[in-house]
Amino acid sequence: MAGPARSGASRYAFDELVEFAGDLLAAAGLGGAQARAVAEVLAEADLLGHDTHGLQLLASYLAELEKGAMTKDGEPRVLAERASVATWDGERLPGPWLVRHAIDWARPRAQMHGAATVVIRRSHHIACLAAYLEPVARAGLMMVLASSDPTVASVAPFGGTQAVYTPNPIAIGIPTGGDPIMIDISASVTTNGMTARLKNAGVRGEHAWWLDALGQPTDDPGALFTQPPGTILPLGGLDAGHKGYGLALMIEALTAGLAGFGRADVVTGWGATVYLQLYDPDAFGGTGAFTWQTDWLAAACRASAPRVPEVPVRLPGERGLARKREQLRAGVALHPAILPALAPWAKKLAVETPVPMP
């Protein structure tokens, strides 16, 4: 079981964090329903422990709203649509709201046709992919979500030294008879957000996760910020990075390729190209048969003799869900950099900052 997200850290009530984030976004001009969706997704990421992609992002979102780089209201523009497939132009609307909107579109169509897919070009940033998985998987649907950002390049192809693409995350929510399996990985060894956090804290990586500008492996996250810049290594590193490279190309095809918009185009602004697919197992081998397989697999993985005796095998998402339950009970232990970054915005927008729980 996961312990506290951060020992000794101040804790905050989850609902108050959602309200605080939503009030900031609304004061910055975002519509009420959209502000609420963004606030909930960001706070959910912190509940699960993905604290580089939760409320840590809120200050940058507020800056994007202030300069007009995030659209404050409206709907995505439908570019193509068939029975269970759609392509949207997100019009740079807030990414968490767009992804939830796409899930709502895809859910009844997946239940009718077995699967449904939405791809979105020109979404704004969609935050933590894992934060969308649990409710869909608990409803009995398998979900695949992937994202790339055509305006950013920080990862070099395997064998190369110049960045071509982003860390390119992909997440999968898999129903079981109990807690869902929740996979959230990137096609790179680490992410842009974690690299920036380590650099700002003056902390080196646990391993050589980057290449410097000369193509030499390094544990210094500052290598990504030199001129010329270094790069993040693909998943698998120097030995098996061809696997992460292949995964990244697949995600580029699912996002930019299917959306018909990406790195080959002239693009501006921080954002995302998104791929979402929902599957209804009942349309295939049947829901009961599906969970029979996933439950067996989950039990077999947990029963595998651990390499380190005191560290049992766990499933992807298991620690995050345990942390979520613990933090809903005892309060969310925010990373210490988050509220100080939001303090100037709270003052500027006249929104009261939450106080720690007693």
TIDRENDREN-766591 format. One record per residue (C-alpha): residue number from 1; residue in three letters; x negated, y, z negated. Coordinates in Angstrom, 3 decimals, m for minus. Layout:
<sites>
+-----+------+----------+----------+----------+
: seq : type :       xx :       yy :       zz :
+-----+------+----------+----------+----------+
: NUM :  ALA :        X :        Y :        Z :
...
+-----+------+----------+----------+----------+
</sites>
This chain:
<sites>
+-----+------+----------+----------+----------+
: seq : type :       xx :       yy :       zz :
+-----+------+----------+----------+----------+
:   1 :  MET :    0.000 :    0.000 :    0.000 :
:   2 :  ALA :   m1.152 :    3.507 :    0.711 :
:   3 :  GLY :   m2.023 :    5.697 :   m2.219 :
:   4 :  PRO :   m1.575 :    9.474 :   m2.468 :
:   5 :  ALA :   m2.385 :   11.300 :    0.743 :
:   6 :  ARG :   m4.959 :   13.466 :   m1.032 :
:   7 :  SER :   m5.996 :   12.921 :   m4.623 :
:   8 :  GLY :   m5.760 :   16.040 :   m6.782 :
:   9 :  ALA :   m4.138 :   18.164 :   m4.067 :
:  10 :  SER :   m1.151 :   20.405 :   m4.771 :
:  11 :  ARG :    2.102 :   18.777 :   m3.752 :
:  12 :  TYR :    5.133 :   20.330 :   m2.117 :
:  13 :  ALA :    8.700 :   19.158 :   m1.694 :
:  14 :  PHE :    9.224 :   17.921 :    1.845 :
:  15 :  ASP :   12.516 :   19.763 :    2.343 :
:  16 :  GLU :   10.906 :   23.029 :    1.231 :
:  17 :  LEU :    8.077 :   22.595 :    3.724 :
:  18 :  VAL :   10.596 :   21.994 :    6.510 :
:  19 :  GLU :   12.561 :   25.059 :    5.460 :
:  20 :  PHE :    9.385 :   27.173 :    5.254 :
:  21 :  ALA :    8.203 :   26.099 :    8.700 :
:  22 :  GLY :   11.652 :   26.561 :   10.208 :
:  23 :  ASP :   12.005 :   30.030 :    8.685 :
:  24 :  LEU :    8.614 :   31.079 :   10.077 :
:  25 :  LEU :    9.504 :   29.831 :   13.547 :
:  26 :  ALA :   12.937 :   31.466 :   13.443 :
:  27 :  ALA :   11.419 :   34.752 :   12.265 :
:  28 :  ALA :    9.026 :   34.514 :   15.217 :
:  29 :  GLY :   12.027 :   34.332 :   17.546 :
:  30 :  LEU :   12.597 :   30.618 :   18.106 :
:  31 :  GLY :   16.243 :   29.490 :   18.258 :
:  32 :  GLY :   17.631 :   27.847 :   15.129 :
:  33 :  ALA :   18.026 :   24.278 :   16.439 :
:  34 :  GLN :   14.643 :   24.393 :   18.138 :
:  35 :  ALA :   12.949 :   25.879 :   15.072 :
:  36 :  ARG :   14.401 :   23.097 :   12.930 :
:  37 :  ALA :   13.255 :   20.366 :   15.330 :
:  38 :  VAL :    9.701 :   21.709 :   15.462 :
:  39 :  ALA :    9.567 :   22.113 :   11.679 :
:  40 :  GLU :   10.810 :   18.567 :   11.073 :
:  41 :  VAL :    8.345 :   16.979 :   13.495 :
:  42 :  LEU :    5.365 :   18.895 :   12.084 :
:  43 :  ALA :    6.288 :   18.063 :    8.485 :
:  44 :  GLU :    6.924 :   14.406 :    9.416 :
:  45 :  ALA :    3.349 :   14.188 :   10.693 :
:  46 :  ASP :    2.057 :   15.320 :    7.297 :
:  47 :  LEU :    4.323 :   12.781 :    5.574 :
:  48 :  LEU :    2.704 :   10.028 :    7.642 :
:  49 :  GLY :   m0.821 :   11.352 :    7.003 :
:  50 :  HIS :   m1.507 :   12.751 :   10.488 :
:  51 :  ASP :   m2.455 :   16.106 :    9.022 :
:  52 :  THR :   m4.455 :   17.455 :   11.965 :
:  53 :  HIS :   m1.265 :   17.303 :   14.060 :
:  54 :  GLY :    1.327 :   18.403 :   11.524 :
:  55 :  LEU :    1.758 :   21.758 :    9.819 :
:  56 :  GLN :   m1.881 :   22.449 :   10.671 :
:  57 :  LEU :   m0.541 :   23.334 :   14.137 :
:  58 :  LEU :    2.070 :   25.805 :   12.945 :
:  59 :  ALA :   m0.187 :   28.888 :   12.875 :
:  60 :  SER :   m1.191 :   28.300 :   16.488 :
:  61 :  TYR :    2.462 :   27.743 :   17.474 :
:  62 :  LEU :    3.390 :   31.068 :   15.876 :
:  63 :  ALA :    0.587 :   32.754 :   17.800 :
:  64 :  GLU :    1.885 :   31.206 :   21.014 :
:  65 :  LEU :    5.375 :   32.547 :   20.285 :
:  66 :  GLU :    4.005 :   36.001 :   19.520 :
:  67 :  LYS :    2.163 :   36.296 :   22.816 :
:  68 :  GLY :    5.009 :   34.774 :   24.825 :
:  69 :  ALA :    3.173 :   31.573 :   25.724 :
:  70 :  MET :    5.895 :   29.406 :   24.146 :
:  71 :  THR :    9.409 :   29.928 :   25.515 :
:  72 :  LYS :   11.831 :   30.914 :   22.767 :
:  73 :  ASP :   15.126 :   29.649 :   24.168 :
:  74 :  GLY :   16.716 :   27.857 :   27.102 :
:  75 :  GLU :   16.881 :   24.353 :   28.525 :
:  76 :  PRO :   14.483 :   22.240 :   30.602 :
:  77 :  ARG :   14.986 :   22.430 :   34.347 :
:  78 :  VAL :   15.974 :   19.108 :   35.941 :
:  79 :  LEU :   13.723 :   18.389 :   38.928 :
:  80 :  ALA :   14.912 :   14.861 :   39.683 :
:  81 :  GLU :   17.386 :   12.464 :   38.151 :
:  82 :  ARG :   18.666 :    8.952 :   38.820 :
:  83 :  ALA :   20.711 :    6.600 :   36.681 :
:  84 :  SER :   18.034 :    6.072 :   34.018 :
:  85 :  VAL :   15.097 :    8.177 :   35.215 :
:  86 :  ALA :   14.591 :   11.925 :   34.975 :
:  87 :  THR :   11.874 :   14.483 :   35.643 :
:  88 :  TRP :   12.065 :   17.809 :   33.842 :
:  89 :  ASP :   10.213 :   21.082 :   33.976 :
:  90 :  GLY :    9.890 :   21.935 :   30.303 :
:  91 :  GLU :    9.566 :   25.658 :   31.062 :
:  92 :  ARG :    7.017 :   25.796 :   28.196 :
:  93 :  LEU :    9.762 :   25.249 :   25.636 :
:  94 :  PRO :    8.639 :   23.897 :   22.240 :
:  95 :  GLY :    7.326 :   20.371 :   22.703 :
:  96 :  PRO :    8.864 :   18.688 :   19.635 :
:  97 :  TRP :   12.311 :   19.915 :   20.622 :
:  98 :  LEU :   11.807 :   18.789 :   24.234 :
:  99 :  VAL :   10.705 :   15.293 :   23.188 :
: 100 :  ARG :   13.700 :   14.911 :   20.887 :
: 101 :  HIS :   15.951 :   16.191 :   23.671 :
: 102 :  ALA :   14.435 :   13.588 :   26.024 :
: 103 :  ILE :   15.020 :   10.821 :   23.458 :
: 104 :  ASP :   18.665 :   11.863 :   23.189 :
: 105 :  TRP :   18.969 :   11.734 :   27.000 :
: 106 :  ALA :   17.229 :    8.370 :   27.304 :
: 107 :  ARG :   18.848 :    6.488 :   24.400 :
: 108 :  PRO :   22.340 :    5.837 :   25.887 :
: 109 :  ARG :   20.854 :    5.152 :   29.313 :
: 110 :  ALA :   18.417 :    2.601 :   27.885 :
: 111 :  GLN :   21.317 :    0.895 :   26.126 :
: 112 :  MET :   23.243 :    0.823 :   29.401 :
: 113 :  HIS :   20.468 :   m0.084 :   31.843 :
: 114 :  GLY :   17.884 :   m1.756 :   29.590 :
: 115 :  ALA :   15.279 :    0.988 :   29.957 :
: 116 :  ALA :   15.195 :    4.716 :   30.560 :
: 117 :  THR :   12.355 :    7.096 :   31.352 :
: 118 :  VAL :   11.834 :   10.852 :   31.139 :
: 119 :  VAL :    8.714 :   12.647 :   32.318 :
: 120 :  ILE :    8.188 :   16.324 :   31.537 :
: 121 :  ARG :    5.874 :   18.793 :   33.159 :
: 122 :  ARG :    5.005 :   22.118 :   31.522 :
: 123 :  SER :    6.124 :   21.210 :   28.032 :
: 124 :  HIS :    4.515 :   23.127 :   25.232 :
: 125 :  HIS :    2.369 :   21.091 :   22.808 :
: 126 :  ILE :    4.262 :   18.068 :   21.385 :
: 127 :  ALA :    2.327 :   17.625 :   18.092 :
: 128 :  CYS :    1.994 :   14.168 :   16.496 :
: 129 :  LEU :    3.295 :   11.337 :   18.655 :
: 130 :  ALA :    3.821 :    8.984 :   15.692 :
: 131 :  ALA :    6.297 :   11.455 :   14.202 :
: 132 :  TYR :    8.930 :   10.494 :   16.803 :
: 133 :  LEU :    8.756 :    6.704 :   16.537 :
: 134 :  GLU :   10.446 :    5.547 :   13.339 :
: 135 :  PRO :   14.108 :    6.504 :   13.912 :
: 136 :  VAL :   14.103 :    5.112 :   17.450 :
: 137 :  ALA :   12.494 :    1.819 :   16.434 :
: 138 :  ARG :   14.804 :    1.443 :   13.429 :
: 139 :  ALA :   17.710 :    1.831 :   15.851 :
: 140 :  GLY :   16.420 :   m1.282 :   17.661 :
: 141 :  LEU :   14.782 :    0.381 :   20.676 :
: 142 :  MET :   11.137 :    0.108 :   21.649 :
: 143 :  MET :    9.611 :    3.481 :   22.516 :
: 144 :  VAL :    6.512 :    4.446 :   24.494 :
: 145 :  LEU :    5.332 :    8.059 :   24.402 :
: 146 :  ALA :    2.215 :    9.465 :   26.065 :
: 147 :  SER :    0.840 :   12.926 :   26.631 :
: 148 :  SER :   m1.935 :   14.787 :   28.426 :
: 149 :  ASP :   m2.813 :   18.478 :   28.662 :
: 150 :  PRO :   m3.860 :   19.565 :   32.158 :
: 151 :  THR :   m5.306 :   22.840 :   30.838 :
: 152 :  VAL :   m7.881 :   21.146 :   28.590 :
: 153 :  ALA :  m10.822 :   18.864 :   29.334 :
: 154 :  SER :  m12.917 :   17.546 :   26.462 :
: 155 :  VAL :  m13.527 :   13.852 :   27.251 :
: 156 :  ALA :  m15.987 :   12.622 :   29.850 :
: 157 :  PRO :  m15.294 :    9.526 :   31.959 :
: 158 :  PHE :  m17.358 :    6.520 :   30.929 :
: 159 :  GLY :  m20.897 :    6.997 :   32.175 :
: 160 :  GLY :  m20.397 :   10.740 :   32.728 :
: 161 :  THR :  m21.433 :   13.844 :   30.821 :
: 162 :  GLN :  m18.879 :   16.406 :   31.979 :
: 163 :  ALA :  m15.357 :   16.537 :   30.561 :
: 164 :  VAL :  m12.489 :   15.655 :   32.906 :
: 165 :  TYR :   m9.448 :   14.948 :   30.720 :
: 166 :  THR :   m8.042 :   15.219 :   27.182 :
: 167 :  PRO :   m8.004 :   12.547 :   24.424 :
: 168 :  ASN :   m4.695 :   11.425 :   26.016 :
: 169 :  PRO :   m2.694 :    9.920 :   23.133 :
: 170 :  ILE :   m0.196 :    7.127 :   23.525 :
: 171 :  ALA :    2.230 :    5.896 :   20.867 :
: 172 :  ILE :    4.488 :    2.838 :   20.710 :
: 173 :  GLY :    7.266 :    2.121 :   18.221 :
: 174 :  ILE :    8.129 :   m1.588 :   17.992 :
: 175 :  PRO :   11.230 :   m2.832 :   16.133 :
: 176 :  THR :   10.931 :   m5.698 :   13.671 :
: 177 :  GLY :   13.259 :   m7.109 :   11.041 :
: 178 :  GLY :   11.699 :   m4.670 :    8.542 :
: 179 :  ASP :    9.523 :   m1.626 :    8.969 :
: 180 :  PRO :    8.669 :   m0.927 :   12.605 :
: 181 :  ILE :    5.174 :   m1.327 :   13.981 :
: 182 :  MET :    4.026 :    2.202 :   14.850 :
: 183 :  ILE :    0.969 :    2.502 :   17.085 :
: 184 :  ASP :   m0.527 :    5.955 :   17.719 :
: 185 :  ILE :   m3.930 :    5.991 :   19.399 :
: 186 :  SER :   m5.976 :    8.154 :   21.710 :
: 187 :  ALA :   m8.042 :    7.161 :   24.702 :
: 188 :  SER :  m11.017 :    8.868 :   23.026 :
: 189 :  VAL :  m13.004 :    8.013 :   19.891 :
: 190 :  THR :  m11.697 :   11.115 :   18.098 :
: 191 :  THR :   m9.480 :   14.090 :   18.906 :
: 192 :  ASN :   m9.922 :   17.780 :   19.577 :
: 193 :  GLY :   m8.116 :   18.606 :   16.322 :
: 194 :  MET :  m10.321 :   16.395 :   14.161 :
: 195 :  THR :  m13.435 :   17.653 :   15.935 :
: 196 :  ALA :  m12.496 :   21.264 :   15.180 :
: 197 :  ARG :  m11.657 :   20.441 :   11.540 :
: 198 :  LEU :  m14.999 :   18.704 :   10.971 :
: 199 :  LYS :  m16.912 :   21.540 :   12.633 :
: 200 :  ASN :  m15.126 :   24.190 :   10.573 :
: 201 :  ALA :  m15.823 :   22.230 :    7.379 :
: 202 :  GLY :  m19.485 :   21.721 :    8.273 :
: 203 :  VAL :  m19.052 :   17.943 :    8.154 :
: 204 :  ARG :  m20.621 :   15.497 :   10.569 :
: 205 :  GLY :  m18.799 :   12.525 :   12.060 :
: 206 :  GLU :  m19.047 :    9.064 :   10.567 :
: 207 :  HIS :  m20.686 :    7.871 :   13.777 :
: 208 :  ALA :  m21.907 :    9.324 :   17.062 :
: 209 :  TRP :  m18.463 :   10.245 :   18.413 :
: 210 :  TRP :  m19.669 :   12.918 :   20.837 :
: 211 :  LEU :  m22.191 :   13.490 :   23.607 :
: 212 :  ASP :  m24.160 :   16.715 :   23.583 :
: 213 :  ALA :  m24.527 :   18.816 :   26.711 :
: 214 :  LEU :  m27.487 :   16.663 :   27.794 :
: 215 :  GLY :  m25.465 :   13.462 :   27.479 :
: 216 :  GLN :  m27.109 :   12.267 :   24.262 :
: 217 :  PRO :  m24.921 :   10.692 :   21.558 :
: 218 :  THR :  m24.493 :   12.764 :   18.402 :
: 219 :  ASP :  m22.551 :   12.830 :   15.155 :
: 220 :  ASP :  m22.402 :   16.645 :   15.265 :
: 221 :  PRO :  m18.864 :   17.894 :   16.131 :
: 222 :  GLY :  m20.392 :   21.257 :   17.020 :
: 223 :  ALA :  m21.651 :   19.652 :   20.230 :
: 224 :  LEU :  m18.189 :   20.180 :   21.701 :
: 225 :  PHE :  m18.454 :   23.953 :   21.192 :
: 226 :  THR :  m21.871 :   24.722 :   22.682 :
: 227 :  GLN :  m22.465 :   26.402 :   26.044 :
: 228 :  PRO :  m22.470 :   24.307 :   28.120 :
: 229 :  PRO :  m20.224 :   22.097 :   25.970 :
: 230 :  GLY :  m20.688 :   18.484 :   25.068 :
: 231 :  THR :  m17.864 :   15.963 :   25.251 :
: 232 :  ILE :  m15.904 :   13.479 :   23.151 :
: 233 :  LEU :  m16.738 :    9.860 :   23.897 :
: 234 :  PRO :  m13.976 :    7.645 :   25.331 :
: 235 :  LEU :  m12.460 :    5.009 :   23.050 :
: 236 :  GLY :  m15.031 :    2.220 :   22.780 :
: 237 :  GLY :  m17.970 :    4.601 :   22.718 :
: 238 :  LEU :  m21.226 :    3.901 :   24.493 :
: 239 :  ASP :  m20.750 :    0.121 :   24.413 :
: 240 :  ALA :  m17.136 :   m0.344 :   25.513 :
: 241 :  GLY :  m16.002 :    3.107 :   26.606 :
: 242 :  HIS :  m14.883 :    1.735 :   29.963 :
: 243 :  LYS :  m11.780 :    0.524 :   28.116 :
: 244 :  GLY :  m10.874 :    3.957 :   26.790 :
: 245 :  TYR :  m11.662 :    5.419 :   30.198 :
: 246 :  GLY :   m9.228 :    3.020 :   31.862 :
: 247 :  LEU :   m6.564 :    3.766 :   29.250 :
: 248 :  ALA :   m6.991 :    7.518 :   29.840 :
: 249 :  LEU :   m6.546 :    7.116 :   33.599 :
: 250 :  MET :   m3.385 :    5.084 :   33.028 :
: 251 :  ILE :   m1.993 :    7.832 :   30.787 :
: 252 :  GLU :   m2.877 :   10.483 :   33.368 :
: 253 :  ALA :   m0.898 :    8.495 :   35.951 :
: 254 :  LEU :    2.109 :    8.055 :   33.636 :
: 255 :  THR :    2.179 :   11.745 :   32.694 :
: 256 :  ALA :    0.745 :   13.957 :   35.431 :
: 257 :  GLY :    1.216 :   11.419 :   38.205 :
: 258 :  LEU :    4.873 :   10.671 :   37.594 :
: 259 :  ALA :    5.643 :   14.290 :   36.703 :
: 260 :  GLY :    3.966 :   15.435 :   39.913 :
: 261 :  PHE :    2.036 :   18.119 :   38.057 :
: 262 :  GLY :   m1.332 :   18.067 :   36.346 :
: 263 :  ARG :   m5.028 :   18.666 :   36.740 :
: 264 :  ALA :   m4.892 :   18.966 :   40.518 :
: 265 :  ASP :   m2.677 :   22.063 :   40.154 :
: 266 :  VAL :   m3.395 :   25.582 :   38.982 :
: 267 :  VAL :   m2.118 :   25.562 :   35.414 :
: 268 :  THR :   m2.207 :   28.084 :   32.592 :
: 269 :  GLY :   m1.465 :   27.967 :   28.894 :
: 270 :  TRP :   m1.743 :   25.338 :   26.205 :
: 271 :  GLY :    0.780 :   22.603 :   26.802 :
: 272 :  ALA :    1.552 :   19.026 :   27.685 :
: 273 :  THR :    2.661 :   16.677 :   30.387 :
: 274 :  VAL :    4.781 :   13.975 :   28.780 :
: 275 :  TYR :    5.891 :   10.405 :   29.496 :
: 276 :  LEU :    8.702 :    8.858 :   27.446 :
: 277 :  GLN :   10.252 :    5.428 :   27.926 :
: 278 :  LEU :   12.817 :    3.589 :   25.806 :
: 279 :  TYR :   13.537 :   m0.149 :   26.094 :
: 280 :  ASP :   16.568 :   m1.946 :   24.713 :
: 281 :  PRO :   15.436 :   m5.520 :   23.896 :
: 282 :  ASP :   19.051 :   m6.674 :   24.053 :
: 283 :  ALA :   18.935 :   m6.226 :   27.843 :
: 284 :  PHE :   15.943 :   m8.563 :   28.119 :
: 285 :  GLY :   15.503 :  m11.676 :   25.976 :
: 286 :  GLY :   17.890 :  m10.358 :   23.326 :
: 287 :  THR :   17.371 :   m8.306 :   20.198 :
: 288 :  GLY :   17.324 :  m11.333 :   17.909 :
: 289 :  ALA :   14.698 :  m13.078 :   20.031 :
: 290 :  PHE :   12.637 :   m9.878 :   20.177 :
: 291 :  THR :   12.492 :   m9.429 :   16.417 :
: 292 :  TRP :   11.898 :  m13.163 :   15.946 :
: 293 :  GLN :    8.701 :  m12.683 :   17.928 :
: 294 :  THR :    7.662 :   m9.400 :   16.318 :
: 295 :  ASP :    8.391 :  m10.660 :   12.799 :
: 296 :  TRP :    6.315 :  m13.793 :   13.415 :
: 297 :  LEU :    3.457 :  m11.714 :   14.800 :
: 298 :  ALA :    3.601 :   m9.259 :   11.895 :
: 299 :  ALA :    3.534 :  m12.088 :    9.343 :
: 300 :  ALA :    0.669 :  m13.863 :   11.118 :
: 301 :  CYS :   m1.424 :  m10.684 :   11.228 :
: 302 :  ARG :   m0.869 :  m10.004 :    7.539 :
: 303 :  ALA :   m1.715 :  m13.621 :    6.708 :
: 304 :  SER :   m5.044 :  m13.470 :    8.515 :
: 305 :  ALA :   m7.898 :  m13.876 :    6.032 :
: 306 :  PRO :   m9.378 :  m10.391 :    5.554 :
: 307 :  ARG :  m13.004 :   m9.724 :    6.369 :
: 308 :  VAL :  m13.250 :   m7.706 :    3.150 :
: 309 :  PRO :  m11.305 :   m9.688 :    0.510 :
: 310 :  GLU :   m9.897 :   m6.658 :   m1.309 :
: 311 :  VAL :   m8.700 :   m5.028 :    1.939 :
: 312 :  PRO :   m5.819 :   m7.083 :    3.390 :
: 313 :  VAL :   m4.840 :   m6.866 :    7.033 :
: 314 :  ARG :   m2.094 :   m4.358 :    7.672 :
: 315 :  LEU :   m0.018 :   m3.422 :   10.701 :
: 316 :  PRO :   m0.274 :   m0.145 :   12.630 :
: 317 :  GLY :    1.919 :    2.409 :   10.882 :
: 318 :  GLU :    2.159 :    0.422 :    7.638 :
: 319 :  ARG :   m0.053 :    2.769 :    5.633 :
: 320 :  GLY :    1.661 :    5.820 :    7.136 :
: 321 :  LEU :    5.137 :    4.590 :    6.191 :
: 322 :  ALA :    3.955 :    3.743 :    2.677 :
: 323 :  ARG :    2.448 :    7.202 :    2.390 :
: 324 :  LYS :    5.699 :    8.723 :    3.636 :
: 325 :  ARG :    7.722 :    6.948 :    0.952 :
: 326 :  GLU :    5.248 :    7.984 :   m1.736 :
: 327 :  GLN :    5.174 :   11.618 :   m0.599 :
: 328 :  LEU :    8.956 :   11.884 :   m0.338 :
: 329 :  ARG :    9.035 :   10.809 :   m3.983 :
: 330 :  ALA :    6.051 :   12.701 :   m5.386 :
: 331 :  GLY :    5.654 :   15.588 :   m2.930 :
: 332 :  VAL :    3.540 :   16.184 :    0.168 :
: 333 :  ALA :   m0.177 :   16.626 :   m0.490 :
: 334 :  LEU :   m1.086 :   19.198 :    2.139 :
: 335 :  HIS :   m4.600 :   19.556 :    3.497 :
: 336 :  PRO :   m6.130 :   22.568 :    1.707 :
: 337 :  ALA :   m6.670 :   24.491 :    4.951 :
: 338 :  ILE :   m2.989 :   24.547 :    5.974 :
: 339 :  LEU :   m1.266 :   27.072 :    3.706 :
: 340 :  PRO :   m4.144 :   29.606 :    3.780 :
: 341 :  ALA :   m3.877 :   29.625 :    7.574 :
: 342 :  LEU :   m0.142 :   30.282 :    7.298 :
: 343 :  ALA :   m0.346 :   32.937 :    4.568 :
: 344 :  PRO :   m0.902 :   35.865 :    6.991 :
: 345 :  TRP :    2.078 :   34.717 :    9.054 :
: 346 :  ALA :    4.265 :   34.378 :    5.983 :
: 347 :  LYS :    3.364 :   37.936 :    4.962 :
: 348 :  LYS :    3.837 :   39.316 :    8.468 :
: 349 :  LEU :    7.193 :   37.585 :    9.001 :
: 350 :  ALA :    8.415 :   38.147 :    5.434 :
: 351 :  VAL :    8.907 :   34.449 :    4.682 :
: 352 :  GLU :    8.380 :   33.167 :    1.161 :
: 353 :  THR :    5.613 :   30.596 :    0.821 :
: 354 :  PRO :    6.606 :   27.379 :   m0.978 :
: 355 :  VAL :    5.249 :   26.833 :   m4.460 :
: 356 :  PRO :    3.669 :   23.574 :   m5.589 :
: 357 :  MET :    5.764 :   21.050 :   m7.435 :
: 358 :  PRO :    5.197 :   20.955 :  m11.194 :
+-----+------+----------+----------+----------+
</sites>
